[in-house]
Every structure is written in C-alpha cells, then in structure tokens.
Amino acid sequence: MTRVSRGSTVARLFDPGEMHPHELHVATWNIRRRIDGPTWPPNDRWTVRGRRLATVLHADPPAILGTQEAMPDQADLVRASLGTSYRFVGHGRNADGRGEGCPIFFDTERLELTGHAQLALSETPAVAGSTSWGNPVPRVVVRASFLDRVTGSVLTVFNTHLDVFSARSRLRSAWLLHDLAAKTPGPVVVMGDLNAGPGSAPVAALLSGDLVDAWHAAEMRTTALWDTYGGYHPPRVRKGPIDWIAVDRGTRVTRAAIDTRTIDGAAPSDHLGVHVLLRLGEDAS
C-alpha cells in the first residue's frame, strides 16, 4: 500500500511527464456514504475520511471521475477538491433527488459536456426513484456525453452502483447497461461499483457485446489487480474486483491501476479506486 504521510506530496498514479496529450485519466471510486456517528473501524467516520479523500483528489485529479454512494455534501467536497474547473452531473437516487448518488465529475478545461441524464435501474427508467427486480432501494445510472477539446473525439460515460442485496437486480441492471451502451454511438465507458466479481453473471452480461474490461484491455498495468472492496484492510487478492471500468472495443486503454494510496496510513474509503488512461482519437489494436 502506498502510504502518504502528513505534509508530504501525494504520489500520482500516472506520471504526467509520461502521459501523451491525447490520454485521458478516467476513474471510478465508491467513496462510502457519509457516517458521522461512532463507527468501527474508527477510520470509517466521514469527518476523518473526507480530508483524506480531498487530499488525494486534489493532488491527482482524474479528468473524469465517477463516484458512488455520494451524498450531496460529499459530492460538493469532491468537486471542490478536484479543482475550480470541475463540474458534475447527477443527483440523489430517491424520487425527490435526495440521497446517495452516482455523480460524474469532469474537467471543463479538457471536456465540453454535450448532454446528460439520470435513469433508474428499473423497468421504468424514466421514473425517478422507481425500483424493480427485488432491490429494496432505488438504483441509478448517470449518463454524460462529452466532446474532448484536445482530440475532438466524443465520449459517453455511464456511472452506476448495482444493488448489493438482490442478485436478480444486479443481473437485470447489467443487461440494461449493456443495452444502453449498445445504443450509444462512438466511444463508450461504463463504470461503477457492480457488487459483482470476475466470472459473475452481471459482469458476463455487461461484457457480452462490444464492451471489454478496461483492466485486461490495458497495454500496461502499474499495480496488482487488488480486491477493490478493501474494507480498510491492507491490499489483498482474494475474490477479485467488484468495481469496474468497461470500454468499447474500439477505445485504446494504455494504462490501468488500482488505487491503494493512504493518508497517514489510513484509506479514504472502504473501496479502492480504479483508474485508467484512455488514448482518444486512436482505435484500439
């Protein structure tokens, strides 16, 4: 685990000096919903974790970041930590727009937002707060379309968090994401906490068409493929990741990494972030 001590410089996952101008840093991270009361472990308390997350994001901001479990004040902290040029789309999953969300943050200096929407993962996607398939709470996907100011390429990003309780909901939601991606022209990224590991039915459904796992598509992997549900333990390889980034087969992935950075030995979340570099304007080989 990369440990960052108080007052030191946070290591960047991808060396900016080695990045091509056409490369785009994209990441997904379940930041763990805010808990302010007593927690176990104590590191789970948001009043402590928030500072760690802010430190890492400020030092190494992805151009596009999809988060999960973000409450409104947490989303505001993430945006402020990334920098003044950042904005986000997406809101809470409840019918009134409150609650946990899956916002997509983006650097407006690099990307122009050309469209966005939030859909329920249900049989009635246009109905906010709707549920289906056995999930006890609403689940959503946020879609954002961009024009890359550097390459002129278009890119559509989907960010989601599948249900942790209902296997049926995870599978049906994965098929819905598969269908949404299949209907989207141009480069596509689908990312989020799928609550499903390698070889599972939801992951197989999502990757059954034109989408591929960005980790395995990457030309270089700069870390081990750690379990992305870390639970504040040291990094380990046991069950595999449950947080994923998928891309269409035509998009080139140059590098991938799992984020194990800590501040003063403590992690910002119970999940580890997944990061990739996409080389826009070039087809994958």
C-alpha positions as CSV (number, residue, x, y, z in Angstrom):
1,M,0.0,0.0,0.0
2,T,1.3,3.4,-0.9
3,R,1.4,5.4,2.3
4,V,1.4,9.2,2.3
5,S,2.5,11.0,5.5
6,R,1.1,14.3,6.7
7,G,2.8,17.2,4.9
8,S,4.3,15.0,2.1
9,T,3.4,15.1,-1.6
10,V,0.7,12.6,-2.7
11,A,2.1,10.2,-5.3
12,R,0.4,10.4,-8.7
13,L,-0.8,7.1,-10.2
14,F,0.3,8.1,-13.7
15,D,3.4,10.3,-14.2
16,P,2.2,13.4,-16.1
17,G,5.6,13.6,-17.7
18,E,4.9,10.2,-19.4
19,M,1.4,10.9,-20.5
20,H,0.6,11.6,-24.1
21,P,-1.5,14.8,-24.7
22,H,-4.3,12.6,-26.1
23,E,-4.5,10.5,-23.0
24,L,-7.5,11.0,-20.7
25,H,-7.4,9.9,-17.0
26,V,-10.7,8.2,-16.1
27,A,-11.5,6.7,-12.7
28,T,-14.3,5.2,-10.6
29,W,-14.5,5.2,-6.9
30,N,-17.1,4.2,-4.3
31,I,-16.3,6.9,-1.7
32,R,-18.5,5.3,1.0
33,R,-21.6,7.2,2.2
34,R,-21.2,9.7,5.0
35,I,-21.3,8.3,8.5
36,D,-20.8,10.8,11.3
37,G,-21.5,8.9,14.4
38,P,-19.4,6.1,16.1
39,T,-18.0,3.7,13.5
40,W,-16.0,0.6,13.5
41,P,-13.3,0.8,12.4
42,P,-12.9,4.5,13.5
43,N,-11.3,5.2,10.2
44,D,-14.8,4.9,8.6
45,R,-16.1,8.2,10.0
46,W,-16.6,10.7,7.2
47,T,-15.3,13.6,9.3
48,V,-11.9,11.8,9.2
49,R,-12.1,10.2,5.8
50,G,-13.2,13.3,3.9
51,R,-9.9,15.0,4.5
52,R,-8.0,12.0,3.2
53,L,-10.2,11.8,0.0
54,A,-9.8,15.6,-0.6
55,T,-6.0,15.3,-0.3
56,V,-5.7,12.5,-2.8
57,L,-8.1,14.1,-5.3
58,H,-6.5,17.5,-5.1
59,A,-3.1,16.0,-5.8
60,D,-4.1,13.7,-8.6
61,P,-7.5,14.7,-10.2
62,P,-8.8,12.4,-13.0
63,A,-10.3,14.3,-15.9
64,I,-13.4,12.2,-15.4
65,L,-14.4,10.7,-12.1
66,G,-17.4,8.6,-11.4
67,T,-18.3,8.2,-7.7
68,Q,-20.8,6.0,-5.9
69,E,-22.6,6.5,-2.5
70,A,-22.0,10.2,-2.7
71,M,-24.3,12.3,-0.5
72,P,-24.8,15.9,-1.7
73,D,-22.3,17.4,0.7
74,Q,-19.8,14.7,-0.2
75,A,-20.2,15.5,-3.9
76,D,-19.6,19.1,-3.1
77,L,-16.3,18.2,-1.3
78,V,-15.2,16.0,-4.2
79,R,-15.8,18.8,-6.7
80,A,-14.0,21.4,-4.6
81,S,-11.1,19.0,-4.1
82,L,-10.7,18.3,-7.8
83,G,-10.3,22.0,-8.7
84,T,-12.2,25.1,-9.9
85,S,-12.5,23.9,-13.4
86,Y,-14.5,20.8,-12.4
87,R,-18.3,20.4,-12.6
88,F,-20.5,17.3,-12.0
89,V,-23.8,15.9,-13.2
90,G,-26.1,13.5,-11.3
91,H,-28.1,13.7,-8.1
92,G,-29.5,11.6,-5.4
93,R,-31.3,8.3,-6.3
94,N,-34.5,9.0,-4.4
95,A,-37.7,10.3,-6.2
96,D,-37.1,13.7,-4.7
97,G,-33.5,13.8,-5.9
98,R,-32.0,13.3,-2.5
99,G,-30.0,10.5,-1.0
100,E,-26.9,8.7,-2.3
101,G,-25.9,9.5,-5.9
102,C,-23.6,8.4,-8.7
103,P,-22.3,11.8,-9.9
104,I,-19.9,12.1,-12.8
105,F,-17.2,14.8,-12.3
106,F,-15.3,16.3,-15.2
107,D,-12.7,18.9,-16.0
108,T,-14.4,21.6,-18.1
109,E,-11.0,22.8,-19.4
110,R,-10.5,19.4,-21.1
111,L,-14.1,18.3,-21.8
112,E,-17.2,20.0,-23.0
113,L,-20.4,18.5,-21.7
114,T,-22.8,17.9,-24.6
115,G,-25.6,16.0,-22.8
116,H,-26.5,14.2,-19.6
117,A,-29.3,12.2,-18.0
118,Q,-30.0,10.1,-14.9
119,L,-32.1,6.9,-15.2
120,A,-33.4,4.5,-12.7
121,L,-32.3,0.9,-12.9
122,S,-35.8,-0.5,-13.2
123,E,-38.4,-1.5,-15.7
124,T,-39.4,2.2,-15.8
125,P,-36.0,4.0,-16.1
126,A,-37.6,7.4,-16.7
127,V,-39.4,7.3,-13.3
128,A,-37.1,8.7,-10.6
129,G,-36.9,6.6,-7.5
130,S,-38.5,3.5,-9.2
131,T,-37.4,0.0,-8.2
132,S,-37.7,-3.4,-9.8
133,W,-36.3,-6.9,-9.6
134,G,-36.0,-7.1,-5.8
135,N,-33.7,-4.2,-5.0
136,P,-35.0,-2.6,-1.7
137,V,-33.7,0.9,-2.6
138,P,-33.6,2.8,-5.9
139,R,-30.5,2.3,-8.1
140,V,-29.5,4.7,-10.8
141,V,-27.2,5.2,-13.8
142,V,-25.9,8.6,-14.8
143,R,-25.0,9.2,-18.4
144,A,-22.8,12.1,-19.6
145,S,-21.7,12.8,-23.1
146,F,-18.5,14.9,-23.8
147,L,-16.5,16.5,-26.6
148,D,-12.8,16.2,-25.9
149,R,-11.3,19.7,-26.5
150,V,-7.9,18.2,-27.2
151,T,-8.7,15.5,-29.8
152,G,-12.1,16.5,-31.0
153,S,-13.3,13.0,-30.0
154,V,-16.7,12.3,-28.5
155,L,-17.1,10.1,-25.4
156,T,-20.2,8.9,-23.5
157,V,-19.7,7.8,-19.9
158,F,-22.2,5.7,-17.8
159,N,-21.6,5.6,-14.0
160,T,-23.6,3.3,-11.7
161,H,-23.9,1.3,-8.5
162,L,-25.7,-2.0,-8.6
163,D,-27.7,-3.4,-5.8
164,V,-25.9,-5.3,-3.0
165,F,-28.9,-7.3,-1.9
166,S,-30.6,-8.7,-5.0
167,A,-28.8,-10.9,-7.5
168,R,-31.7,-10.6,-9.9
169,S,-31.5,-6.8,-9.7
170,R,-27.8,-6.9,-10.4
171,L,-28.3,-9.1,-13.5
172,R,-31.2,-7.2,-14.9
173,S,-29.4,-3.9,-14.3
174,A,-26.3,-5.2,-16.1
175,W,-28.4,-6.1,-19.1
176,L,-30.0,-2.6,-19.1
177,L,-26.5,-1.1,-19.0
178,H,-25.4,-3.4,-21.8
179,D,-28.4,-2.2,-23.9
180,L,-27.8,1.4,-23.2
181,A,-24.1,1.1,-24.2
182,A,-25.0,-0.8,-27.4
183,K,-27.4,2.0,-28.5
184,T,-24.7,4.7,-27.9
185,P,-22.6,5.7,-30.9
186,G,-18.9,6.4,-30.6
187,P,-16.6,5.6,-27.7
188,V,-18.3,4.4,-24.5
189,V,-17.2,4.0,-20.9
190,V,-19.3,2.1,-18.4
191,M,-18.0,2.2,-14.8
192,G,-19.0,1.8,-11.2
193,D,-19.5,-0.5,-8.3
194,L,-21.2,-3.6,-9.7
195,N,-21.1,-5.5,-6.4
196,A,-20.1,-8.4,-8.7
197,G,-16.8,-10.1,-9.2
198,P,-15.0,-11.8,-12.1
199,G,-16.9,-14.6,-13.7
200,S,-20.2,-13.4,-12.2
201,A,-23.4,-13.3,-14.3
202,P,-23.7,-9.4,-14.2
203,V,-20.2,-8.9,-15.4
204,A,-20.7,-11.5,-18.1
205,A,-23.9,-9.8,-19.2
206,L,-22.2,-6.4,-19.3
207,L,-19.3,-7.7,-21.3
208,S,-21.3,-9.9,-23.7
209,G,-21.4,-7.4,-26.5
210,D,-19.0,-4.7,-27.6
211,L,-17.7,-3.8,-24.2
212,V,-14.5,-5.1,-22.7
213,D,-12.9,-4.9,-19.3
214,A,-10.5,-2.0,-19.4
215,W,-8.1,-3.6,-16.9
216,H,-7.5,-6.6,-19.2
217,A,-7.5,-4.4,-22.3
218,A,-4.8,-2.1,-20.9
219,E,-1.4,-2.1,-22.5
220,M,0.2,-1.7,-19.1
221,R,-0.9,-2.3,-15.6
222,T,1.0,-0.4,-12.9
223,T,-0.4,-2.2,-9.9
224,A,-1.6,-5.7,-8.9
225,L,-5.3,-6.5,-9.5
226,W,-6.3,-5.9,-5.9
227,D,-9.7,-6.6,-4.5
228,T,-11.4,-3.3,-4.8
229,Y,-13.6,-3.8,-1.7
230,G,-10.7,-3.1,0.7
231,G,-12.7,-2.7,4.0
232,Y,-9.7,-0.7,5.3
233,H,-7.5,-3.8,5.3
234,P,-4.1,-3.8,3.6
235,P,-4.5,-4.6,-0.2
236,R,-5.2,-8.2,-0.9
237,V,-6.0,-10.5,-3.8
238,R,-8.8,-12.9,-2.8
239,K,-12.1,-12.5,-4.5
240,G,-11.2,-10.0,-7.2
241,P,-12.6,-6.6,-8.0
242,I,-16.2,-5.5,-7.7
243,D,-15.6,-2.0,-9.1
244,W,-15.1,-2.0,-12.9
245,I,-14.4,0.2,-15.9
246,A,-15.6,-1.2,-19.2
247,V,-14.9,0.4,-22.6
248,D,-15.9,-0.3,-26.2
249,R,-13.6,-2.5,-28.2
250,G,-12.5,0.5,-30.4
251,T,-11.2,2.5,-27.5
252,R,-7.5,2.2,-26.6
253,V,-6.6,1.7,-23.0
254,T,-2.9,2.5,-22.3
255,R,-2.6,2.0,-18.6
256,A,-4.6,0.8,-15.6
257,A,-4.1,0.9,-11.8
258,I,-5.9,0.1,-8.6
259,D,-5.6,3.0,-6.1
260,T,-4.2,1.9,-2.7
261,R,-2.9,5.3,-1.5
262,T,-3.5,6.2,2.1
263,I,-3.0,9.3,4.2
264,D,-1.1,8.7,7.4
265,G,-1.7,5.0,6.9
266,A,-5.5,5.2,6.5
267,A,-7.6,4.8,3.4
268,P,-10.1,7.4,2.2
269,S,-12.8,4.8,1.6
270,D,-13.6,1.1,2.2
271,H,-13.3,0.7,-1.6
272,L,-10.2,1.2,-3.8
273,G,-10.5,3.4,-6.8
274,V,-9.9,2.0,-10.3
275,H,-8.0,4.3,-12.8
276,V,-7.3,4.0,-16.5
277,L,-5.7,6.1,-19.2
278,L,-7.7,6.2,-22.5
279,R,-5.9,7.3,-25.7
280,L,-8.7,9.1,-27.5
281,G,-8.6,9.7,-31.3
282,E,-7.0,6.3,-31.9
283,D,-8.6,2.9,-32.4
284,A,-7.6,0.0,-30.2
285,S,-5.4,-2.5,-31.9
